[in-house]
Amino acid sequence: MKIKVVNKGHQQLPAYATEQSAGMDLRANLDAPIVINPMERKLVPTGLHIALPSGCEAQIRPRSGLALKHGITVLNSPGTIDADYRGEVMVLLVNLSSEPFTVNDGERIAQMVIARYEKVGFEPVDALDDTERGEGGYGHTGVK
């Protein structure tokens, strides 16, 4: 699948790090570094505008290294970019650590996964079929 992209920034296009990577790295496109203080959130530009095929979305996900080493994650994870959105791809980062974090120009800040989805409709019914789990909710299946 080919995704049309307009790069209004100065960073390279998203790319897969390895042959079997699911996500492409997104890079910060900045004129100056951005500091994200503890428990603060910032919208970080990428300079990218994409046109996804109908039936696809782009999911914006955290980078595991930033989360582990610095407590930086994508706040609305996964963020969804719809096929009809043509604005700039932005990444909403939050600092969950106790130290300020500086985002520098060109830094890999998130991953983008392209995924197909199904459009559904709801059919009102009076009852649902029975399952082994039934109405068991959070924690119902245990920790083993």
DSSP file with accessible surface (Angstrom, degrees, kcal/mol):
  #  RESIDUE AA STRUCTURE BP1 BP2  ACC     N-H-->O    O-->H-N    N-H-->O    O-->H-N    TCO  KAPPA ALPHA  PHI   PSI    X-CA   Y-CA   Z-CA
    1    1 A M              0   0  131      0, 0.0     2,-0.4     0, 0.0     0, 0.0   0.000 360.0 360.0 360.0 138.0    0.0    0.0    0.0
    2    2 A K        -     0   0  197      2,-0.0     2,-0.5     0, 0.0     0, 0.0  -0.906 360.0-155.7-109.1 134.7    1.3    3.5   -0.8
    3    3 A I        -     0   0   50     -2,-0.4     2,-0.2    49,-0.1    49,-0.1  -0.949  16.9-130.4-110.9 124.5    0.4    6.5    1.3
    4    4 A K  E     -A   51   0A 169     47,-1.0    47,-2.2    -2,-0.5     2,-0.4  -0.551  33.5-177.4 -72.5 136.2    0.4    9.9   -0.2
    5    5 A V  E     -A   50   0A  55     -2,-0.2     2,-0.5    45,-0.2    45,-0.2  -0.998  25.4-158.7-140.5 138.4    2.4   12.4    1.9
    6    6 A V  E     -A   49   0A  83     43,-2.9    43,-2.0    -2,-0.4     2,-0.9  -0.989  15.6-156.1-111.4 121.6    3.2   16.1    1.8
    7    7 A N  E     +A   48   0A  56     -2,-0.5    41,-0.2    41,-0.2    40,-0.1  -0.849  22.4 167.5-102.4  99.7    6.3   16.8    3.9
    8    8 A K        +     0   0  152     39,-3.0    40,-0.2    -2,-0.9    -1,-0.1   0.378  61.9  71.3 -89.6   2.6    6.2   20.5    5.0
    9    9 A G  S    S-     0   0   19     38,-0.5    38,-0.1    37,-0.2    -2,-0.1  -0.235  88.4-114.5-101.8-164.2    8.9   19.9    7.5
   10   10 A H  S    S+     0   0  105     -2,-0.1     2,-0.2     2,-0.1    37,-0.1   0.194  78.5 100.4-121.2  14.3   12.6   19.2    7.2
   11   11 A Q  S    S-     0   0   31     35,-0.3    -2,-0.2     1,-0.1    18,-0.1  -0.615  79.0 -95.9 -96.8 161.5   12.8   15.7    8.6
   12   12 A Q        -     0   0  121     -2,-0.2    15,-0.2     1,-0.1    -1,-0.1  -0.246  50.7 -90.2 -67.5 161.3   12.9   12.4    6.6
   13   13 A L        -     0   0   84      1,-0.1    -1,-0.1    13,-0.1    12,-0.1  -0.332  55.8 -81.5 -68.3 155.1    9.7   10.5    5.9
   14   14 A P        -     0   0   28      0, 0.0     2,-0.3     0, 0.0    12,-0.1  -0.268  58.3-178.4 -55.6 144.9    8.5    7.9    8.4
   15   15 A A  E     -B   25   0B  47     10,-0.6    10,-2.0    -3,-0.1     2,-0.3  -0.985  31.5-106.5-147.3 153.6   10.3    4.6    8.0
   16   16 A Y  E     -B   24   0B 121     -2,-0.3     8,-0.2     8,-0.2     3,-0.1  -0.660  21.3-147.1 -79.6 135.6   10.4    1.1    9.4
   17   17 A A  S    S+     0   0   69      6,-0.6     2,-0.3    -2,-0.3    -1,-0.1   0.837  80.2  14.1 -73.2 -34.0   13.4    0.5   11.6
   18   18 A T  S >  S-     0   0   86      1,-0.0     3,-1.4    -3,-0.0    -1,-0.1  -0.896  87.0 -98.2-136.3 169.9   13.6   -3.2   10.6
   19   19 A E  T 3  S+     0   0  184     -2,-0.3    -1,-0.0     1,-0.3    -3,-0.0   0.837 122.4  36.3 -57.6 -35.7   12.0   -5.5    8.0
   20   20 A Q  T 3  S+     0   0  182     -4,-0.0    -1,-0.3    -3,-0.0     2,-0.1   0.246  82.8 132.0-109.2  16.4    9.3   -6.8   10.4
   21   21 A S    <   -     0   0   36     -3,-1.4    -5,-0.1     1,-0.1     3,-0.0  -0.431  42.8-158.6 -64.7 139.1    8.6   -3.6   12.3
   22   22 A A  S    S+     0   0   72     -2,-0.1    92,-0.4    91,-0.0     2,-0.3   0.784  73.5  54.3 -86.5 -31.8    4.8   -2.8   12.6
   23   23 A G  S    S-     0   0    4     90,-0.1    -6,-0.6    88,-0.0     2,-0.4  -0.804  71.7-139.8-110.8 148.0    5.3    0.9   13.3
   24   24 A M  E     -BC  16 112B  24     88,-2.6    88,-2.5    -2,-0.3     2,-0.2  -0.843  31.7-111.2 -99.4 139.7    7.2    3.6   11.5
   25   25 A D  E     -BC  15 111B  21    -10,-2.0   -10,-0.6    -2,-0.4     2,-0.4  -0.512  26.0-152.9 -72.4 133.7    9.1    6.2   13.5
   26   26 A L  E     - C   0 110B   1     84,-2.9    83,-2.5    -2,-0.2    84,-1.1  -0.885  11.8-149.1-102.8 141.5    7.8    9.7   13.6
   27   27 A R  E     - C   0 108B  66     -2,-0.4    81,-0.2    81,-0.3     2,-0.2  -0.854  18.5-109.4-114.6 146.0   10.2   12.6   14.2
   28   28 A A        -     0   0    0     79,-2.5    78,-2.8    -2,-0.3     2,-0.7  -0.485  23.4-155.5 -68.4 134.8    9.8   15.9   15.8
   29   29 A N        +     0   0   23     16,-2.7     2,-0.3    -2,-0.2    18,-0.1  -0.874  33.2 159.6-115.0  93.5    9.9   18.8   13.3
   30   30 A L        -     0   0   12     -2,-0.7    75,-0.1     1,-0.1     4,-0.0  -0.906  48.2-157.8-124.7 147.3   11.0   21.8   15.5
   31   31 A D  S    S+     0   0  169     -2,-0.3    -1,-0.1     1,-0.3    74,-0.0   0.702  94.9   9.2 -84.9 -26.9   12.5   25.2   15.1
   32   32 A A  S    S-     0   0   60     72,-0.0    -1,-0.3     0, 0.0     0, 0.0  -0.981  95.9 -85.2-148.6 152.6   13.7   25.0   18.7
   33   33 A P        -     0   0   83      0, 0.0     2,-0.5     0, 0.0    71,-0.2  -0.207  37.7-139.7 -57.8 152.3   13.7   22.3   21.4
   34   34 A I  E     -F  103   0C  34     69,-2.3    69,-3.5     2,-0.0     2,-0.5  -0.973   7.8-149.7-115.2 129.2   10.5   21.8   23.4
   35   35 A V  E     -F  102   0C  61     -2,-0.5     2,-0.6    67,-0.2    67,-0.2  -0.876   6.2-163.0 -99.4 128.7   10.8   21.1   27.2
   36   36 A I  E     -F  101   0C   0     65,-3.4    65,-2.4    -2,-0.5     3,-0.1  -0.951  13.7-151.7-110.5 111.4    8.0   19.0   28.7
   37   37 A N    >   -     0   0   73     -2,-0.6     3,-2.3    63,-0.2    58,-0.4  -0.339  40.6 -65.6 -76.8 163.8    7.9   19.3   32.5
   38   38 A P  T 3  S+     0   0   52      0, 0.0    58,-0.2     0, 0.0    -1,-0.2  -0.224 123.2   4.0 -52.7 133.7    6.7   16.6   34.8
   39   39 A M  T 3  S+     0   0  131     56,-3.2     2,-0.3    58,-0.3    57,-0.1   0.580 105.2 125.0  63.7  16.5    3.0   15.9   34.3
   40   40 A E    <   -     0   0   63     -3,-2.3    55,-2.1    55,-0.3     2,-0.4  -0.716  48.0-150.1-101.5 152.9    2.9   18.4   31.4
   41   41 A R  E     -G   94   0D 158     -2,-0.3     2,-0.3    53,-0.2    53,-0.2  -0.942  12.4-175.8-123.5 146.6    1.6   17.6   27.9
   42   42 A K  E     -G   93   0D  68     51,-2.3    51,-2.5    -2,-0.4     2,-0.6  -0.998  26.1-128.5-141.4 143.8    2.7   19.2   24.6
   43   43 A L  E     -G   92   0D  97     -2,-0.3    49,-0.2    49,-0.2    -2,-0.0  -0.825  29.2-159.2 -91.6 119.7    1.6   18.8   21.1
   44   44 A V  E     -G   91   0D   0     47,-3.0    47,-2.4    -2,-0.6     2,-0.1  -0.892   8.7-135.3-108.9 123.8    4.7   18.1   18.9
   45   45 A P  E     -G   90   0D  29      0, 0.0   -16,-2.7     0, 0.0    45,-0.2  -0.396  17.8-174.2 -76.5 152.4    4.6   18.8   15.2
   46   46 A T        -     0   0    2     43,-1.2   -35,-0.3   -18,-0.2   -37,-0.2   0.512  36.4-128.2-115.4 -16.6    6.0   16.3   12.6
   47   47 A G        +     0   0    2     42,-0.3   -39,-3.0     1,-0.3   -38,-0.5   0.418  67.6 127.4  81.7  -2.4    5.6   18.5    9.4
   48   48 A L  E     -A    7   0A   7     41,-0.4    41,-3.3   -41,-0.2     2,-0.4  -0.706  38.2-175.6 -97.6 141.1    3.7   15.6    7.8
   49   49 A H  E     -A    6   0A  33    -43,-2.0   -43,-2.9    -2,-0.3     2,-0.3  -1.000  17.3-171.0-127.8 128.6    0.3   15.6    6.1
   50   50 A I  E     -A    5   0A   9     37,-0.5     2,-0.5    -2,-0.4   -45,-0.2  -0.864  23.7-149.9-125.6 156.4   -1.0   12.3    4.8
   51   51 A A  E     -A    4   0A  26    -47,-2.2   -47,-1.0    -2,-0.3    32,-0.1  -0.938  23.5-163.3-123.1 102.2   -3.9   10.9    2.7
   52   52 A L        -     0   0    9     -2,-0.5     3,-0.1    31,-0.5   -49,-0.1  -0.595  25.3-104.8 -84.0 149.5   -4.9    7.5    3.9
   53   53 A P    >   -     0   0   48      0, 0.0     3,-1.5     0, 0.0    -1,-0.1  -0.365  49.0 -87.3 -66.4 151.3   -7.0    5.1    1.7
   54   54 A S  T 3  S+     0   0  113      1,-0.3     3,-0.1    29,-0.1    28,-0.0  -0.315 117.9  33.5 -56.3 138.3  -10.6    4.8    2.8
   55   55 A G  T 3  S+     0   0   21      1,-0.3    62,-2.0    -3,-0.1     2,-0.3   0.499 103.2  97.6  89.7   4.2  -10.9    2.0    5.3
   56   56 A C  E <   -D  116   0B   0     -3,-1.5    27,-0.5    60,-0.2    -1,-0.3  -0.890  48.1-171.6-123.2 155.7   -7.5    2.7    6.9
   57   57 A E  E     -D  115   0B  30     58,-2.5    58,-2.6    -2,-0.3     2,-0.5  -0.946  22.4-129.1-134.2 158.8   -6.4    4.7   10.0
   58   58 A A  E     -DE 114  81B   0     23,-2.0    23,-2.5    -2,-0.3     2,-0.5  -0.962  22.6-153.4-107.4 124.5   -3.0    5.7   11.2
   59   59 A Q  E     -DE 113  80B  26     54,-3.5    54,-2.6    -2,-0.5     2,-0.6  -0.879   2.9-150.1 -99.6 127.5   -2.5    4.8   14.9
   60   60 A I  E     +DE 112  79B   6     19,-2.8    19,-2.3    -2,-0.5    52,-0.2  -0.889  25.5 176.2-100.6 119.1    0.0    7.0   16.8
   61   61 A R  E     -D  111   0B  93     50,-2.8    50,-2.8    -2,-0.6    16,-0.0  -0.845  30.8 -96.3-124.6 157.4    1.7    5.0   19.6
   62   62 A P        -     0   0   30      0, 0.0     2,-0.5     0, 0.0    48,-0.2  -0.236  33.6-117.3 -66.6 158.8    4.4    5.6   22.2
   63   63 A R     >  -     0   0   46     46,-0.4     4,-2.0     9,-0.2     3,-0.2  -0.871  19.5-140.6 -93.3 128.8    8.0    4.6   21.6
   64   64 A S  H  > S+     0   0   98     -2,-0.5     4,-2.8     1,-0.2     5,-0.2   0.868  98.5  55.1 -62.2 -36.6    8.9    2.0   24.3
   65   65 A G  H  > S+     0   0   23      1,-0.2     4,-2.6     2,-0.2     5,-0.4   0.912 108.6  47.2 -64.8 -42.0   12.4    3.4   24.8
   66   66 A L  H  > S+     0   0   10     -3,-0.2     4,-1.8     2,-0.2     6,-1.8   0.900 114.2  48.6 -65.4 -38.5   11.1    6.9   25.6
   67   67 A A  H  X S+     0   0   42     -4,-2.0     4,-1.3     4,-0.3    -2,-0.2   0.948 117.6  39.6 -66.6 -46.6    8.5    5.4   28.0
   68   68 A L  H  < S+     0   0  151     -4,-2.8    -2,-0.2    -5,-0.2    -3,-0.2   0.946 125.1  34.2 -69.5 -48.9   11.0    3.2   29.8
   69   69 A K  H  < S+     0   0  160     -4,-2.6    -3,-0.2    -5,-0.2    -1,-0.2   0.796 137.4  13.8 -80.7 -29.5   13.9    5.5   30.0
   70   70 A H  H  < S-     0   0   85     -4,-1.8    27,-0.4    -5,-0.4    -3,-0.2   0.431  91.9-116.1-130.5  -3.4   12.2    8.9   30.4
   71   71 A G     <  +     0   0   20     -4,-1.3    25,-3.2    -5,-0.5     2,-0.5   0.747  64.8 145.5  70.7  23.7    8.5    8.3   31.2
   72   72 A I  E     +H   95   0D   2     -6,-1.8     2,-0.3    23,-0.2    -1,-0.2  -0.825  17.4 157.0 -98.8 127.5    7.4   10.0   27.9
   73   73 A T  E     -H   94   0D  33     21,-2.0    21,-2.4    -2,-0.5     2,-0.6  -0.899  49.2 -92.6-141.8 170.2    4.3    8.5   26.3
   74   74 A V  E >   -H   93   0D   2     -2,-0.3     3,-0.9    19,-0.2    19,-0.2  -0.788  35.2-148.0 -86.3 122.1    1.5    9.4   23.9
   75   75 A L  T 3  S+     0   0   81     17,-2.5     2,-0.6    -2,-0.6    -1,-0.2   0.902  92.5  38.3 -64.8 -45.1   -1.3   10.7   26.0
   76   76 A N  T 3  S-     0   0   88     16,-0.4    -1,-0.3    -3,-0.1   -16,-0.2  -0.321 101.7-147.9-100.8  54.0   -4.3    9.6   23.9
   77   77 A S  S <  S+     0   0   60     -3,-0.9   -16,-0.1    -2,-0.6     2,-0.1  -0.508  78.7  24.5 -81.5 132.1   -2.6    6.3   23.0
   78   78 A P  S    S-     0   0   65      0, 0.0    -1,-0.2     0, 0.0   -17,-0.2   0.531  87.9-161.3 -79.9 139.0   -3.2    5.1   20.4
   79   79 A G  E     -E   60   0B   5    -19,-2.3   -19,-2.8    -2,-0.1     2,-0.5  -0.537  14.0-137.5 -74.6 146.5   -4.1    8.4   18.8
   80   80 A T  E     -E   59   0B  73    -21,-0.2     2,-0.6    -2,-0.2   -21,-0.2  -0.932  14.3-164.5-113.7 131.7   -6.1    7.9   15.6
   81   81 A I  E     -E   58   0B  17    -23,-2.5   -23,-2.0    -2,-0.5     2,-0.1  -0.969  24.1-140.3-108.8 118.3   -5.7    9.8   12.3
   82   82 A D    >   -     0   0   86     -2,-0.6     3,-1.6   -25,-0.2   -30,-0.3  -0.408  19.2-112.9 -78.7 158.2   -8.8    9.3   10.1
   83   83 A A  T 3  S+     0   0   14    -27,-0.5   -31,-0.5     1,-0.3    -1,-0.1   0.751 115.5  51.2 -63.3 -24.6   -8.6    8.7    6.4
   84   84 A D  T 3  S+     0   0  134    -33,-0.1     2,-0.4   -31,-0.1    -1,-0.3   0.451  83.6 107.8 -96.5   4.2  -10.3   12.1    5.7
   85   85 A Y    <   +     0   0  101     -3,-1.6   -33,-0.3     1,-0.1   -35,-0.2  -0.643  35.7 171.6 -81.7 131.7   -7.9   14.2    7.9
   86   86 A R        +     0   0  135     -2,-0.4    -1,-0.1   -37,-0.1     3,-0.1   0.316  42.2 104.8-121.4   4.7   -5.5   16.4    5.9
   87   87 A G  S    S-     0   0   23      1,-0.2   -37,-0.5   -38,-0.1     2,-0.1  -0.147  84.6 -65.1 -77.1-179.6   -4.0   18.5    8.6
   88   88 A E        -     0   0   53    -39,-0.1     2,-0.5     1,-0.1   -39,-0.2  -0.409  49.7-115.3 -68.6 138.0   -0.5   18.1   10.1
   89   89 A V        -     0   0    2    -41,-3.3   -43,-1.2    -2,-0.1   -41,-0.4  -0.654  42.8-176.9 -72.1 118.8    0.2   14.9   12.0
   90   90 A M  E     -G   45   0D  66     -2,-0.5     2,-0.5   -45,-0.2   -47,-0.0  -0.899  18.7-141.4-119.9 152.2    0.9   16.0   15.5
   91   91 A V  E     -G   44   0D   1    -47,-2.4   -47,-3.0    -2,-0.3     2,-1.0  -0.964   6.9-146.3-119.6 123.0    1.9   13.9   18.5
   92   92 A L  E     -G   43   0D  48     -2,-0.5   -17,-2.5   -49,-0.2   -16,-0.4  -0.766  26.3-173.9 -90.4 100.4    0.4   14.6   22.0
   93   93 A L  E     -GH  42  74D   1    -51,-2.5   -51,-2.3    -2,-1.0     2,-0.4  -0.719   9.1-166.9 -96.6 148.2    3.3   13.7   24.4
   94   94 A V  E     -GH  41  73D   9    -21,-2.4   -21,-2.0    -2,-0.3     2,-0.8  -0.984  17.4-137.0-132.1 144.1    3.0   13.7   28.2
   95   95 A N  E     + H   0  72D   0    -55,-2.1   -56,-3.2   -58,-0.4   -55,-0.3  -0.880  23.3 173.2-102.7 107.3    5.9   13.5   30.7
   96   96 A L        +     0   0   98    -25,-3.2   -25,-0.1    -2,-0.8   -24,-0.1   0.339  53.3  91.3 -94.6   7.0    5.0   11.0   33.5
   97   97 A S  S    S-     0   0   34    -27,-0.4   -58,-0.3   -26,-0.2     4,-0.1  -0.275  84.6-116.6 -91.5-176.7    8.4   11.2   35.1
   98   98 A S  S    S+     0   0   96    -60,-0.1    -1,-0.1    -2,-0.1   -27,-0.1   0.317  92.0  72.4-101.9   6.9    9.7   13.5   37.8
   99   99 A E  S    S-     0   0  127    -29,-0.2    -2,-0.2   -62,-0.1   -63,-0.1  -0.933  88.2-105.2-122.7 144.8   12.3   15.2   35.6
  100  100 A P        -     0   0   72      0, 0.0     2,-0.4     0, 0.0   -63,-0.2  -0.326  34.8-151.0 -61.4 149.1   11.8   17.7   32.7
  101  101 A F  E     -F   36   0C  20    -65,-2.4   -65,-3.4    -4,-0.1     2,-0.5  -0.992   0.9-146.6-127.6 132.9   12.4   16.2   29.2
  102  102 A T  E     -F   35   0C  58     -2,-0.4     2,-0.6   -67,-0.2   -67,-0.2  -0.877   4.5-154.5-102.7 124.9   13.6   18.0   26.2
  103  103 A V  E     -F   34   0C   0    -69,-3.5   -69,-2.3    -2,-0.5     2,-0.3  -0.880  18.6-159.2 -94.8 122.0   12.4   17.1   22.7
  104  104 A N    >   -     0   0   79     -2,-0.6     3,-2.2   -71,-0.2   -76,-0.3  -0.689  29.9 -84.8-102.4 155.4   14.9   18.0   20.1
  105  105 A D  T 3  S+     0   0   71     -2,-0.3   -76,-0.2     1,-0.3    -1,-0.1  -0.305 115.9  16.8 -54.7 131.5   14.5   18.6   16.4
  106  106 A G  T 3  S+     0   0   13    -78,-2.8    -1,-0.3     1,-0.3   -77,-0.1   0.343  89.1 143.8  87.0  -7.2   14.6   15.2   14.5
  107  107 A E    <   -     0   0   49     -3,-2.2   -79,-2.5   -80,-0.1     2,-0.6  -0.401  59.0-114.8 -68.1 139.8   14.1   13.1   17.6
  108  108 A R  E     +C   27   0B  92    -81,-0.2   -81,-0.3     1,-0.2    -1,-0.1  -0.664  44.8 167.2 -74.5 116.5   12.0   10.0   17.2
  109  109 A I  E     -     0   0B   2    -83,-2.5   -46,-0.4    -2,-0.6     2,-0.3   0.599  52.7  -6.4-112.0 -17.4    8.9   10.7   19.3
  110  110 A A  E     -C   26   0B   0    -84,-1.1   -84,-2.9   -48,-0.2     2,-0.4  -0.966  62.0-109.7-164.4 174.2    6.3    8.1   18.4
  111  111 A Q  E     -CD  25  61B  57    -50,-2.8   -50,-2.8    -2,-0.3     2,-0.5  -0.910  19.9-149.9-116.4 148.4    5.4    5.2   16.1
  112  112 A M  E     -CD  24  60B   8    -88,-2.5   -88,-2.6    -2,-0.4     2,-0.5  -0.984  11.4-171.5-120.1 123.4    2.8    5.3   13.4
  113  113 A V  E     - D   0  59B  17    -54,-2.6   -54,-3.5    -2,-0.5     2,-0.5  -0.958  14.6-145.1-113.1 128.2    1.0    2.0   12.5
  114  114 A I  E     + D   0  58B  36     -2,-0.5     2,-0.4   -92,-0.4   -56,-0.2  -0.820  28.7 175.0 -92.4 127.4   -1.3    1.9    9.5
  115  115 A A  E     - D   0  57B  25    -58,-2.6   -58,-2.5    -2,-0.5     2,-0.2  -0.988  28.6-129.7-137.2 145.2   -4.3   -0.4   10.1
  116  116 A R  E     - D   0  56B 175     -2,-0.4     2,-0.3   -60,-0.2   -60,-0.2  -0.575  29.4-169.1 -83.6 154.2   -7.5   -1.4    8.3
  117  117 A Y        -     0   0   81    -62,-2.0     2,-0.4    -2,-0.2    -2,-0.0  -0.939  18.3-121.3-140.9 164.4  -10.8   -1.2   10.2
  118  118 A E        -     0   0  168     -2,-0.3     2,-0.4   -62,-0.0   -63,-0.0  -0.873  16.6-137.6-106.6 138.3  -14.4   -2.3    9.7
  119  119 A K        -     0   0  174     -2,-0.4     2,-0.3     2,-0.0    -2,-0.0  -0.807  32.4-173.4 -89.4 134.4  -17.4    0.1    9.7
  120  120 A V        -     0   0  118     -2,-0.4     2,-0.3     2,-0.0     0, 0.0  -0.849  20.0-149.0-126.9 164.2  -20.2   -1.4   11.7
  121  121 A G        -     0   0   70     -2,-0.3     2,-0.4     2,-0.0    -2,-0.0  -0.905  25.2-117.9-125.1 156.1  -23.8   -0.8   12.5
  122  122 A F        -     0   0  198     -2,-0.3    -2,-0.0     2,-0.0     0, 0.0  -0.808  16.7-157.6 -99.1 139.6  -25.6   -1.7   15.7
  123  123 A E        -     0   0  159     -2,-0.4     2,-0.1     2,-0.0    -2,-0.0  -0.947  19.3-134.6-114.0 107.0  -28.6   -4.1   15.8
  124  124 A P        +     0   0  125      0, 0.0     2,-0.3     0, 0.0    -2,-0.0  -0.415  33.7 169.0 -64.1 132.7  -30.8   -3.6   18.8
  125  125 A V        -     0   0   80     -2,-0.1     3,-0.1     1,-0.1    -2,-0.0  -0.906  42.1-124.9-136.0 167.7  -31.8   -6.9   20.5
  126  126 A D  S    S+     0   0  178     -2,-0.3     2,-0.3     1,-0.2    -1,-0.1   0.734  90.5   7.5 -86.8 -24.6  -33.4   -7.9   23.8
  127  127 A A        -     0   0   80      0, 0.0     2,-0.3     0, 0.0    -1,-0.2  -0.991  66.7-128.6-154.3 157.3  -30.6  -10.2   25.0
  128  128 A L        -     0   0  145     -2,-0.3     0, 0.0     1,-0.1     0, 0.0  -0.714  39.6 -92.1-104.3 160.0  -27.1  -11.3   24.1
  129  129 A D        -     0   0  132     -2,-0.3     2,-0.2     1,-0.1    -1,-0.1  -0.294  46.5-104.6 -67.3 154.1  -25.9  -14.9   23.7
  130  130 A D        -     0   0  161      3,-0.0     2,-0.3     2,-0.0    -1,-0.1  -0.551  39.3-177.0 -80.1 144.8  -24.4  -16.6   26.7
  131  131 A T        -     0   0   84     -2,-0.2     4,-0.1     1,-0.1     0, 0.0  -0.891  41.3-105.8-132.3 168.0  -20.6  -17.1   27.0
  132  132 A E  S    S+     0   0  208     -2,-0.3    -1,-0.1     1,-0.2    -2,-0.0   0.901 122.1  43.9 -60.7 -39.1  -18.3  -18.7   29.6
  133  133 A R  S >  S+     0   0  123      1,-0.2     3,-1.8     2,-0.1    -1,-0.2   0.847  84.0 171.7 -76.0 -36.2  -17.2  -15.3   30.8
  134  134 A G  T 3   -     0   0   49      1,-0.2    -1,-0.2    -5,-0.1    -2,-0.1  -0.359  68.8 -18.0  63.6-131.1  -20.7  -13.7   30.9
  135  135 A E  T 3  S+     0   0  200     -4,-0.1    -1,-0.2    -2,-0.1     2,-0.2   0.276  92.5 137.9 -94.8  12.4  -20.7  -10.3   32.6
  136  136 A G    <   +     0   0   17     -3,-1.8     3,-0.1     1,-0.1     5,-0.1  -0.404  31.5 178.2 -62.0 125.4  -17.4  -10.8   34.3
  137  137 A G    >   +     0   0   39      1,-0.3     3,-2.7    -2,-0.2     4,-0.3   0.135  39.7   7.3-106.8-138.4  -15.5   -7.5   34.0
  138  138 A Y  T 3  S-     0   0  246      1,-0.3    -1,-0.3     2,-0.1     0, 0.0  -0.117 133.2  -0.3 -50.9 123.7  -12.2   -6.0   35.1
  139  139 A G  T >  S+     0   0   69      3,-0.1     3,-1.4    -3,-0.1    -1,-0.3   0.461  92.4 126.8  78.2   1.0  -10.0   -8.6   36.7
  140  140 A H  T <  S+     0   0  107     -3,-2.7    -2,-0.1     1,-0.3     3,-0.1   0.840  70.1  50.7 -62.7 -34.5  -12.6  -11.4   36.3
  141  141 A T  T 3  S-     0   0  104     -4,-0.3    -1,-0.3     1,-0.2     3,-0.3   0.452 107.6-131.5 -88.1   3.2  -10.2  -13.8   34.6
  142  142 A G    <   -     0   0   46     -3,-1.4    -1,-0.2     1,-0.2    -3,-0.1  -0.190  21.9 -80.4  82.5-173.3   -7.5  -13.5   37.3
  143  143 A V              0   0  152     -3,-0.1    -1,-0.2    -4,-0.0    -3,-0.0   0.358 360.0 360.0-112.6   0.3   -3.8  -12.8   37.0
  144  144 A K              0   0  247     -3,-0.3     0, 0.0     0, 0.0     0, 0.0  -0.497 360.0 360.0 -81.9 360.0   -2.6  -16.3   36.2
